[in-house]
Amino acid sequence: MVHVYGIPNCDSVKKALQWLKAQQVPHQFHDFKKESITKAQLENWLKQTSTAILVNRKGTTWRGLSAEEQAQADTKKGAVALMIEKTSVIKRPVLVKDEQVIAVGYDEQLYAEKLRG
């Protein structure tokens, strides 16, 4: 089972969910807005990927942060706190299978490699 983390109105999340459905990949959607995210989950993800990948520095949420808030993302501890407080700053979608981060962001080729290979 693939867990897809994101928010439902995000275009990248919509594309990922459509791709998974079309490929008949069993998946479950986790809505950050309704279900939040835990410190433990984020820390586990950051053992597998970097804050440079997981923190979306191109989105409107990031641009709306103060310089002090943006500076939080420079350390893992600060990035975790920021992502818990403002889940929209997490790059979406995050695909996880068996506790392993498969992909961050929408990438059909990577999905195919990781889920079909």
A tleap script that builds the chain and sets N, CA, C and O, in Angstrom:
source leaprc.protein.ff14SB
mol = sequence {
  NMET VAL HIE VAL TYR GLY ILE PRO ASN CYS
  ASP SER VAL LYS LYS ALA LEU GLN TRP LEU
  LYS ALA GLN GLN VAL PRO HIE GLN PHE HIE
  ASP PHE LYS LYS GLU SER ILE THR LYS ALA
  GLN LEU GLU ASN TRP LEU LYS GLN THR SER
  THR ALA ILE LEU VAL ASN ARG LYS GLY THR
  THR TRP ARG GLY LEU SER ALA GLU GLU GLN
  ALA GLN ALA ASP THR LYS LYS GLY ALA VAL
  ALA LEU MET ILE GLU LYS THR SER VAL ILE
  LYS ARG PRO VAL LEU VAL LYS ASP GLU GLN
  VAL ILE ALA VAL GLY TYR ASP GLU GLN LEU
  TYR ALA GLU LYS LEU ARG CGLY
}
set mol.1.N position { 0.847 -1.182 0.000 }
set mol.1.CA position { 0.000 0.000 0.000 }
set mol.1.C position { 0.893 1.246 0.000 }
set mol.1.O position { 1.803 1.377 0.818 }
set mol.2.N position { 0.612 2.139 -0.923 }
set mol.2.CA position { 1.327 3.406 -1.011 }
set mol.2.C position { 0.506 4.463 -0.283 }
set mol.2.O position { -0.699 4.586 -0.501 }
set mol.3.N position { 1.164 5.217 0.575 }
set mol.3.CA position { 0.511 6.329 1.263 }
set mol.3.C position { 0.941 7.610 0.553 }
set mol.3.O position { 2.128 7.880 0.372 }
set mol.4.N position { -0.055 8.379 0.163 }
set mol.4.CA position { 0.177 9.638 -0.547 }
set mol.4.C position { -0.152 10.775 0.419 }
set mol.4.O position { -1.298 10.926 0.842 }
set mol.5.N position { 0.851 11.566 0.762 }
set mol.5.CA position { 0.679 12.673 1.695 }
set mol.5.C position { 0.619 13.976 0.920 }
set mol.5.O position { 1.448 14.230 0.045 }
set mol.6.N position { -0.372 14.800 1.249 }
set mol.6.CA position { -0.497 16.084 0.582 }
set mol.6.C position { -1.791 16.768 0.954 }
set mol.6.O position { -2.391 16.486 1.991 }
set mol.7.N position { -2.210 17.672 0.087 }
set mol.7.CA position { -3.496 18.356 0.263 }
set mol.7.C position { -4.305 18.150 -1.014 }
set mol.7.O position { -3.744 18.139 -2.109 }
set mol.8.N position { -5.626 17.985 -0.878 }
set mol.8.CA position { -6.431 17.575 -2.027 }
set mol.8.C position { -6.513 18.582 -3.169 }
set mol.8.O position { -6.747 18.181 -4.309 }
set mol.9.N position { -6.333 19.856 -2.908 }
set mol.9.CA position { -6.463 20.843 -3.985 }
set mol.9.C position { -5.141 21.134 -4.695 }
set mol.9.O position { -5.087 22.023 -5.545 }
set mol.10.N position { -4.087 20.409 -4.368 }
set mol.10.CA position { -2.777 20.582 -4.998 }
set mol.10.C position { -2.752 19.844 -6.337 }
set mol.10.O position { -3.075 18.657 -6.395 }
set mol.11.N position { -2.377 20.530 -7.402 }
set mol.11.CA position { -2.349 19.921 -8.735 }
set mol.11.C position { -1.410 18.718 -8.806 }
set mol.11.O position { -1.743 17.713 -9.435 }
set mol.12.N position { -0.249 18.808 -8.172 }
set mol.12.CA position { 0.700 17.689 -8.192 }
set mol.12.C position { 0.129 16.469 -7.477 }
set mol.12.O position { 0.343 15.337 -7.911 }
set mol.13.N position { -0.585 16.692 -6.402 }
set mol.13.CA position { -1.221 15.592 -5.673 }
set mol.13.C position { -2.314 14.969 -6.537 }
set mol.13.O position { -2.425 13.746 -6.621 }
set mol.14.N position { -3.115 15.812 -7.173 }
set mol.14.CA position { -4.178 15.300 -8.055 }
set mol.14.C position { -3.591 14.431 -9.163 }
set mol.14.O position { -4.113 13.354 -9.452 }
set mol.15.N position { -2.508 14.896 -9.782 }
set mol.15.CA position { -1.868 14.134 -10.855 }
set mol.15.C position { -1.334 12.802 -10.337 }
set mol.15.O position { -1.483 11.770 -10.990 }
set mol.16.N position { -0.717 12.833 -9.169 }
set mol.16.CA position { -0.170 11.603 -8.592 }
set mol.16.C position { -1.278 10.599 -8.296 }
set mol.16.O position { -1.140 9.412 -8.592 }
set mol.17.N position { -2.363 11.070 -7.719 }
set mol.17.CA position { -3.486 10.176 -7.405 }
set mol.17.C position { -4.087 9.599 -8.687 }
set mol.17.O position { -4.443 8.421 -8.726 }
set mol.18.N position { -4.204 10.416 -9.731 }
set mol.18.CA position { -4.722 9.931 -11.012 }
set mol.18.C position { -3.794 8.875 -11.606 }
set mol.18.O position { -4.252 7.854 -12.118 }
set mol.19.N position { -2.486 9.128 -11.536 }
set mol.19.CA position { -1.514 8.181 -12.068 }
set mol.19.C position { -1.600 6.854 -11.323 }
set mol.19.O position { -1.643 5.794 -11.947 }
set mol.20.N position { -1.626 6.906 -10.001 }
set mol.20.CA position { -1.710 5.683 -9.198 }
set mol.20.C position { -2.974 4.895 -9.519 }
set mol.20.O position { -2.942 3.670 -9.632 }
set mol.21.N position { -4.080 5.606 -9.665 }
set mol.21.CA position { -5.341 4.941 -9.995 }
set mol.21.C position { -5.258 4.297 -11.374 }
set mol.21.O position { -5.666 3.148 -11.545 }
set mol.22.N position { -4.737 5.021 -12.354 }
set mol.22.CA position { -4.618 4.499 -13.716 }
set mol.22.C position { -3.711 3.268 -13.775 }
set mol.22.O position { -3.937 2.359 -14.573 }
set mol.23.N position { -2.684 3.251 -12.923 }
set mol.23.CA position { -1.750 2.123 -12.881 }
set mol.23.C position { -2.227 1.008 -11.950 }
set mol.23.O position { -1.561 -0.016 -11.797 }
set mol.24.N position { -3.381 1.221 -11.335 }
set mol.24.CA position { -3.984 0.271 -10.394 }
set mol.24.C position { -3.052 -0.048 -9.225 }
set mol.24.O position { -2.939 -1.195 -8.792 }
set mol.25.N position { -2.391 0.990 -8.729 }
set mol.25.CA position { -1.519 0.856 -7.563 }
set mol.25.C position { -2.363 1.130 -6.316 }
set mol.25.O position { -2.922 2.219 -6.187 }
set mol.26.N position { -2.466 0.175 -5.402 }
set mol.26.CA position { -3.232 0.416 -4.176 }
set mol.26.C position { -2.612 1.575 -3.393 }
set mol.26.O position { -1.405 1.605 -3.152 }
set mol.27.N position { -3.454 2.518 -3.005 }
set mol.27.CA position { -2.929 3.689 -2.305 }
set mol.27.C position { -3.976 4.246 -1.345 }
set mol.27.O position { -5.172 3.975 -1.449 }
set mol.28.N position { -3.463 5.035 -0.412 }
set mol.28.CA position { -4.312 5.714 0.572 }
set mol.28.C position { -3.843 7.155 0.649 }
set mol.28.O position { -2.644 7.424 0.715 }
set mol.29.N position { -4.793 8.078 0.640 }
set mol.29.CA position { -4.462 9.499 0.690 }
set mol.29.C position { -4.492 10.003 2.129 }
set mol.29.O position { -5.416 9.706 2.886 }
set mol.30.N position { -3.473 10.763 2.489 }
set mol.30.CA position { -3.364 11.368 3.813 }
set mol.30.C position { -3.383 12.889 3.625 }
set mol.30.O position { -2.433 13.469 3.098 }
set mol.31.N position { -4.451 13.515 4.052 }
set mol.31.CA position { -4.659 14.961 3.892 }
set mol.31.C position { -4.007 15.703 5.058 }
set mol.31.O position { -4.456 15.599 6.200 }
set mol.32.N position { -2.946 16.451 4.762 }
set mol.32.CA position { -2.259 17.226 5.799 }
set mol.32.C position { -3.203 18.155 6.553 }
set mol.32.O position { -3.064 18.344 7.761 }
set mol.33.N position { -4.152 18.727 5.842 }
set mol.33.CA position { -5.044 19.711 6.458 }
set mol.33.C position { -5.980 19.060 7.475 }
set mol.33.O position { -6.301 19.668 8.496 }
set mol.34.N position { -6.418 17.840 7.208 }
set mol.34.CA position { -7.350 17.161 8.109 }
set mol.34.C position { -6.654 16.261 9.116 }
set mol.34.O position { -7.108 16.123 10.252 }
set mol.35.N position { -5.548 15.647 8.696 }
set mol.35.CA position { -4.889 14.642 9.531 }
set mol.35.C position { -3.541 15.079 10.084 }
set mol.35.O position { -2.955 14.372 10.903 }
set mol.36.N position { -3.047 16.211 9.659 }
set mol.36.CA position { -1.778 16.751 10.117 }
set mol.36.C position { -0.631 15.793 9.790 }
set mol.36.O position { -0.757 14.919 8.932 }
set mol.37.N position { 0.472 15.974 10.483 }
set mol.37.CA position { 1.666 15.141 10.317 }
set mol.37.C position { 2.393 15.127 11.654 }
set mol.37.O position { 2.347 16.109 12.395 }
set mol.38.N position { 3.052 14.041 11.963 }
set mol.38.CA position { 3.726 13.948 13.258 }
set mol.38.C position { 5.209 14.268 13.136 }
set mol.38.O position { 5.808 14.170 12.065 }
set mol.39.N position { 5.761 14.645 14.242 }
set mol.39.CA position { 7.201 14.903 14.321 }
set mol.39.C position { 7.975 13.648 13.946 }
set mol.39.O position { 8.969 13.715 13.223 }
set mol.40.N position { 7.517 12.503 14.440 }
set mol.40.CA position { 8.198 11.225 14.158 }
set mol.40.C position { 8.197 10.921 12.654 }
set mol.40.O position { 9.204 10.469 12.109 }
set mol.41.N position { 7.060 11.172 11.987 }
set mol.41.CA position { 6.997 10.928 10.541 }
set mol.41.C position { 7.986 11.816 9.799 }
set mol.41.O position { 8.735 11.348 8.941 }
set mol.42.N position { 7.982 13.091 10.135 }
set mol.42.CA position { 8.896 14.017 9.455 }
set mol.42.C position { 10.351 13.654 9.722 }
set mol.42.O position { 11.175 13.696 8.809 }
set mol.43.N position { 10.672 13.301 10.949 }
set mol.43.CA position { 12.053 12.919 11.270 }
set mol.43.C position { 12.455 11.663 10.496 }
set mol.43.O position { 13.594 11.555 10.041 }
set mol.44.N position { 11.527 10.713 10.345 }
set mol.44.CA position { 11.812 9.515 9.563 }
set mol.44.C position { 12.056 9.883 8.101 }
set mol.44.O position { 12.998 9.386 7.483 }
set mol.45.N position { 11.210 10.752 7.546 }
set mol.45.CA position { 11.401 11.168 6.163 }
set mol.45.C position { 12.742 11.856 5.970 }
set mol.45.O position { 13.405 11.665 4.950 }
set mol.46.N position { 13.140 12.658 6.952 }
set mol.46.CA position { 14.402 13.391 6.829 }
set mol.46.C position { 15.628 12.502 7.033 }
set mol.46.O position { 16.750 12.938 6.777 }
set mol.47.N position { 15.437 11.283 7.481 }
set mol.47.CA position { 16.532 10.305 7.493 }
set mol.47.C position { 16.740 9.760 6.081 }
set mol.47.O position { 17.798 9.219 5.762 }
set mol.48.N position { 15.716 9.911 5.241 }
set mol.48.CA position { 15.744 9.345 3.896 }
set mol.48.C position { 15.917 10.386 2.793 }
set mol.48.O position { 16.306 10.058 1.672 }
set mol.49.N position { 15.628 11.626 3.118 }
set mol.49.CA position { 15.755 12.713 2.159 }
set mol.49.C position { 16.198 13.964 2.905 }
set mol.49.O position { 16.321 13.941 4.130 }
set mol.50.N position { 16.433 15.026 2.201 }
set mol.50.CA position { 16.943 16.240 2.848 }
set mol.50.C position { 15.868 17.310 2.976 }
set mol.50.O position { 14.816 17.242 2.340 }
set mol.51.N position { 16.159 18.291 3.807 }
set mol.51.CA position { 15.233 19.420 3.922 }
set mol.51.C position { 15.172 20.183 2.596 }
set mol.51.O position { 14.145 20.775 2.267 }
set mol.52.N position { 16.263 20.169 1.841 }
set mol.52.CA position { 16.279 20.852 0.544 }
set mol.52.C position { 15.239 20.260 -0.406 }
set mol.52.O position { 14.697 20.971 -1.252 }
set mol.53.N position { 14.961 18.980 -0.273 }
set mol.53.CA position { 13.966 18.315 -1.106 }
set mol.53.C position { 12.582 18.409 -0.481 }
set mol.53.O position { 11.604 18.656 -1.188 }
set mol.54.N position { 12.482 18.218 0.822 }
set mol.54.CA position { 11.181 18.116 1.486 }
set mol.54.C position { 10.504 19.466 1.717 }
set mol.54.O position { 9.275 19.544 1.725 }
set mol.55.N position { 11.277 20.515 1.902 }
set mol.55.CA position { 10.694 21.845 2.134 }
set mol.55.C position { 10.529 22.547 0.783 }
set mol.55.O position { 11.497 22.745 0.049 }
set mol.56.N position { 9.297 22.915 0.475 }
set mol.56.CA position { 8.983 23.578 -0.793 }
set mol.56.C position { 9.279 25.070 -0.670 }
set mol.56.O position { 8.504 25.830 -0.088 }
set mol.57.N position { 10.407 25.464 -1.226 }
set mol.57.CA position { 10.826 26.863 -1.156 }
set mol.57.C position { 10.333 27.691 -2.351 }
set mol.57.O position { 10.729 28.844 -2.518 }
set mol.58.N position { 9.471 27.095 -3.174 }
set mol.58.CA position { 8.971 27.803 -4.357 }
set mol.58.C position { 7.499 28.174 -4.236 }
set mol.58.O position { 6.993 28.950 -5.047 }
set mol.59.N position { 6.807 27.637 -3.244 }
set mol.59.CA position { 5.370 27.838 -3.133 }
set mol.59.C position { 4.966 29.142 -2.472 }
set mol.59.O position { 5.798 29.867 -1.925 }
set mol.60.N position { 3.682 29.424 -2.533 }
set mol.60.CA position { 3.153 30.655 -1.956 }
set mol.60.C position { 3.274 30.657 -0.431 }
set mol.60.O position { 3.457 31.716 0.168 }
set mol.61.N position { 3.176 29.503 0.195 }
set mol.61.CA position { 3.320 29.457 1.651 }
set mol.61.C position { 4.716 29.915 2.045 }
set mol.61.O position { 4.877 30.711 2.969 }
set mol.62.N position { 5.724 29.409 1.343 }
set mol.62.CA position { 7.108 29.797 1.635 }
set mol.62.C position { 7.306 31.300 1.449 }
set mol.62.O position { 7.918 31.961 2.288 }
set mol.63.N position { 6.791 31.824 0.360 }
set mol.63.CA position { 6.965 33.254 0.077 }
set mol.63.C position { 6.262 34.129 1.106 }
set mol.63.O position { 6.635 35.285 1.305 }
set mol.64.N position { 5.250 33.579 1.756 }
set mol.64.CA position { 4.524 34.327 2.772 }
set mol.64.C position { 5.157 34.280 4.150 }
set mol.64.O position { 4.703 34.967 5.066 }
set mol.65.N position { 6.204 33.474 4.307 }
set mol.65.CA position { 6.877 33.363 5.606 }
set mol.65.C position { 7.815 34.541 5.837 }
set mol.65.O position { 8.348 35.131 4.898 }
set mol.66.N position { 7.996 34.860 7.098 }
set mol.66.CA position { 8.979 35.890 7.444 }
set mol.66.C position { 10.384 35.313 7.245 }
set mol.66.O position { 10.551 34.098 7.130 }
set mol.67.N position { 11.374 36.176 7.206 }
set mol.67.CA position { 12.765 35.727 7.061 }
set mol.67.C position { 13.151 34.797 8.208 }
set mol.67.O position { 13.891 33.834 8.009 }
set mol.68.N position { 12.647 35.086 9.411 }
set mol.68.CA position { 12.956 34.247 10.578 }
set mol.68.C position { 12.351 32.855 10.415 }
set mol.68.O position { 12.986 31.850 10.734 }
set mol.69.N position { 11.114 32.809 9.914 }
set mol.69.CA position { 10.462 31.509 9.696 }
set mol.69.C position { 11.196 30.715 8.612 }
set mol.69.O position { 11.406 29.511 8.756 }
set mol.70.N position { 11.578 31.384 7.545 }
set mol.70.CA position { 12.323 30.706 6.480 }
set mol.70.C position { 13.659 30.176 6.993 }
set mol.70.O position { 14.099 29.098 6.593 }
set mol.71.N position { 14.298 30.931 7.871 }
set mol.71.CA position { 15.586 30.511 8.422 }
set mol.71.C position { 15.464 29.234 9.255 }
set mol.71.O position { 16.444 28.506 9.416 }
set mol.72.N position { 14.268 28.956 9.787 }
set mol.72.CA position { 14.045 27.722 10.546 }
set mol.72.C position { 14.380 26.491 9.714 }
set mol.72.O position { 14.855 25.488 10.246 }
set mol.73.N position { 14.135 26.566 8.418 }
set mol.73.CA position { 14.331 25.413 7.542 }
set mol.73.C position { 15.804 25.078 7.315 }
set mol.73.O position { 16.118 24.089 6.653 }
set mol.74.N position { 16.708 25.894 7.859 }
set mol.74.CA position { 18.138 25.646 7.686 }
set mol.74.C position { 18.658 24.499 8.544 }
set mol.74.O position { 19.738 23.967 8.284 }
set mol.75.N position { 17.896 24.117 9.564 }
set mol.75.CA position { 18.284 22.972 10.391 }
set mol.75.C position { 17.158 21.948 10.360 }
set mol.75.O position { 16.001 22.300 10.129 }
set mol.76.N position { 17.492 20.683 10.592 }
set mol.76.CA position { 16.456 19.648 10.586 }
set mol.76.C position { 15.420 19.904 11.673 }
set mol.76.O position { 14.218 19.786 11.434 }
set mol.77.N position { 15.888 20.253 12.858 }
set mol.77.CA position { 14.967 20.491 13.970 }
set mol.77.C position { 14.014 21.649 13.637 }
set mol.77.O position { 12.807 21.553 13.859 }
set mol.78.N position { 14.563 22.721 13.112 }
set mol.78.CA position { 13.747 23.877 12.748 }
set mol.78.C position { 12.806 23.573 11.603 }
set mol.78.O position { 11.663 24.030 11.598 }
set mol.79.N position { 13.278 22.799 10.627 }
set mol.79.CA position { 12.445 22.435 9.487 }
set mol.79.C position { 11.266 21.578 9.940 }
set mol.79.O position { 10.143 21.765 9.472 }
set mol.80.N position { 11.520 20.643 10.844 }
set mol.80.CA position { 10.441 19.790 11.358 }
set mol.80.C position { 9.386 20.659 12.047 }
set mol.80.O position { 8.191 20.500 11.798 }
set mol.81.N position { 9.821 21.564 12.900 }
set mol.81.CA position { 8.884 22.447 13.601 }
set mol.81.C position { 8.077 23.283 12.606 }
set mol.81.O position { 6.867 23.446 12.760 }
set mol.82.N position { 8.750 23.807 11.594 }
set mol.82.CA position { 8.076 24.622 10.576 }
set mol.82.C position { 7.055 23.792 9.806 }
set mol.82.O position { 5.938 24.252 9.569 }
set mol.83.N position { 7.426 22.573 9.413 }
set mol.83.CA position { 6.522 21.729 8.630 }
set mol.83.C position { 5.318 21.266 9.447 }
set mol.83.O position { 4.237 21.063 8.894 }
set mol.84.N position { 5.493 21.098 10.747 }
set mol.84.CA position { 4.364 20.739 11.607 }
set mol.84.C position { 3.406 21.924 11.716 }
set mol.84.O position { 2.188 21.768 11.641 }
set mol.85.N position { 3.983 23.106 11.896 }
set mol.85.CA position { 3.168 24.306 12.055 }
set mol.85.C position { 2.483 24.711 10.750 }
set mol.85.O position { 1.323 25.122 10.754 }
set mol.86.N position { 3.201 24.593 9.642 }
set mol.86.CA position { 2.686 25.025 8.341 }
set mol.86.C position { 2.880 23.885 7.334 }
set mol.86.O position { 3.840 23.872 6.563 }
set mol.87.N position { 1.951 22.937 7.362 }
set mol.87.CA position { 2.100 21.746 6.520 }
set mol.87.C position { 2.144 22.075 5.024 }
set mol.87.O position { 2.649 21.277 4.234 }
set mol.88.N position { 1.632 23.216 4.635 }
set mol.88.CA position { 1.653 23.585 3.217 }
set mol.88.C position { 3.060 23.865 2.705 }
set mol.88.O position { 3.259 24.004 1.499 }
set mol.89.N position { 4.026 23.950 3.594 }
set mol.89.CA position { 5.409 24.185 3.182 }
set mol.89.C position { 6.105 22.862 2.794 }
set mol.89.O position { 7.226 22.874 2.286 }
set mol.90.N position { 5.438 21.743 3.033 }
set mol.90.CA position { 5.995 20.446 2.644 }
set mol.90.C position { 5.753 20.254 1.146 }
set mol.90.O position { 4.634 20.427 0.662 }
set mol.91.N position { 6.811 19.895 0.421 }
set mol.91.CA position { 6.660 19.640 -1.014 }
set mol.91.C position { 5.747 18.435 -1.195 }
set mol.91.O position { 5.861 17.439 -0.481 }
set mol.92.N position { 4.843 18.542 -2.158 }
set mol.92.CA position { 3.827 17.512 -2.337 }
set mol.92.C position { 3.846 16.975 -3.758 }
set mol.92.O position { 4.278 17.630 -4.706 }
set mol.93.N position { 3.353 15.742 -3.852 }
set mol.93.CA position { 3.015 14.789 -2.793 }
set mol.93.C position { 4.260 14.077 -2.277 }
set mol.93.O position { 5.302 14.055 -2.932 }
set mol.94.N position { 4.127 13.503 -1.104 }
set mol.94.CA position { 5.155 12.608 -0.570 }
set mol.94.C position { 4.557 11.208 -0.650 }
set mol.94.O position { 3.509 10.935 -0.065 }
set mol.95.N position { 5.232 10.328 -1.381 }
set mol.95.CA position { 4.772 8.948 -1.501 }
set mol.95.C position { 5.622 8.060 -0.610 }
set mol.95.O position { 6.851 8.089 -0.668 }
set mol.96.N position { 4.946 7.265 0.219 }
set mol.96.CA position { 5.628 6.406 1.177 }
set mol.96.C position { 5.076 4.993 1.048 }
set mol.96.O position { 3.864 4.785 0.996 }
set mol.97.N position { 5.984 4.033 0.997 }
set mol.97.CA position { 5.594 2.621 0.978 }
set mol.97.C position { 6.480 1.884 1.966 }
set mol.97.O position { 7.705 1.988 1.913 }
set mol.98.N position { 5.858 1.142 2.863 }
set mol.98.CA position { 6.599 0.387 3.883 }
set mol.98.C position { 7.578 1.280 4.650 }
set mol.98.O position { 8.728 0.906 4.879 }
set mol.99.N position { 7.104 2.460 5.040 }
set mol.99.CA position { 7.890 3.435 5.817 }
set mol.99.C position { 9.037 4.067 5.024 }
set mol.99.O position { 9.823 4.832 5.584 }
set mol.100.N position { 9.138 3.761 3.747 }
set mol.100.CA position { 10.209 4.302 2.909 }
set mol.100.C position { 9.654 5.385 1.979 }
set mol.100.O position { 8.635 5.188 1.317 }
set mol.101.N position { 10.332 6.517 1.940 }
set mol.101.CA position { 9.941 7.592 1.028 }
set mol.101.C position { 10.309 7.152 -0.389 }
set mol.101.O position { 11.479 6.929 -0.699 }
set mol.102.N position { 9.304 7.034 -1.232 }
set mol.102.CA position { 9.509 6.635 -2.624 }
set mol.102.C position { 9.810 7.850 -3.484 }
set mol.102.O position { 10.692 7.820 -4.342 }
set mol.103.N position { 9.058 8.925 -3.239 }
set mol.103.CA position { 9.207 10.129 -4.055 }
set mol.103.C position { 8.660 11.338 -3.325 }
set mol.103.O position { 7.760 11.227 -2.492 }
set mol.104.N position { 9.217 12.497 -3.649 }
set mol.104.CA position { 8.711 13.773 -3.164 }
set mol.104.C position { 8.475 14.614 -4.414 }
set mol.104.O position { 9.404 14.910 -5.166 }
set mol.105.N position { 7.221 14.992 -4.620 }
set mol.105.CA position { 6.853 15.710 -5.833 }
set mol.105.C position { 6.272 14.742 -6.851 }
set mol.105.O position { 6.258 13.529 -6.640 }
set mol.106.N position { 5.792 15.299 -7.958 }
set mol.106.CA position { 5.159 14.480 -8.994 }
set mol.106.C position { 6.182 14.104 -10.053 }
set mol.106.O position { 6.768 14.972 -10.699 }
set mol.107.N position { 6.395 12.793 -10.228 }
set mol.107.CA position { 7.368 12.307 -11.191 }
set mol.107.C position { 6.949 10.903 -11.650 }
set mol.107.O position { 7.285 9.909 -11.005 }
set mol.108.N position { 6.222 10.831 -12.756 }
set mol.108.CA position { 5.703 9.553 -13.245 }
set mol.108.C position { 6.798 8.519 -13.457 }
set mol.108.O position { 6.630 7.350 -13.110 }
set mol.109.N position { 7.917 8.949 -14.026 }
set mol.109.CA position { 9.008 8.015 -14.313 }
set mol.109.C position { 9.557 7.413 -13.016 }
set mol.109.O position { 9.800 6.208 -12.945 }
set mol.110.N position { 9.747 8.236 -12.009 }
set mol.110.CA position { 10.230 7.747 -10.721 }
set mol.110.C position { 9.208 6.820 -10.077 }
set mol.110.O position { 9.570 5.781 -9.526 }
set mol.111.N position { 7.943 7.191 -10.146 }
set mol.111.CA position { 6.882 6.331 -9.596 }
set mol.111.C position { 6.942 4.955 -10.253 }
set mol.111.O position { 6.882 3.930 -9.575 }
set mol.112.N position { 7.063 4.943 -11.585 }
set mol.112.CA position { 7.085 3.679 -12.319 }
set mol.112.C position { 8.284 2.832 -11.892 }
set mol.112.O position { 8.160 1.623 -11.698 }
set mol.113.N position { 9.442 3.473 -11.749 }
set mol.113.CA position { 10.647 2.755 -11.318 }
set mol.113.C position { 10.472 2.143 -9.941 }
set mol.113.O position { 10.790 0.973 -9.725 }
set mol.114.N position { 9.968 2.934 -9.015 }
set mol.114.CA position { 9.879 2.503 -7.620 }
set mol.114.C position { 8.721 1.542 -7.354 }
set mol.114.O position { 8.809 0.688 -6.472 }
set mol.115.N position { 7.638 1.683 -8.116 }
set mol.115.CA position { 6.443 0.893 -7.824 }
set mol.115.C position { 6.253 -0.294 -8.755 }
set mol.115.O position { 5.518 -1.225 -8.424 }
set mol.116.N position { 6.884 -0.278 -9.879 }
set mol.116.CA position { 6.736 -1.386 -10.828 }
set mol.116.C position { 8.016 -2.198 -10.962 }
set mol.116.O position { 7.994 -3.335 -11.431 }
set mol.117.N position { 9.141 -1.599 -10.542 }
set mol.117.CA position { 10.434 -2.239 -10.769 }
set mol.117.C position { 10.826 -3.242 -9.739 }
set mol.117.O position { 11.898 -3.840 -9.837 }
savepdb mol mol.pdb
quit
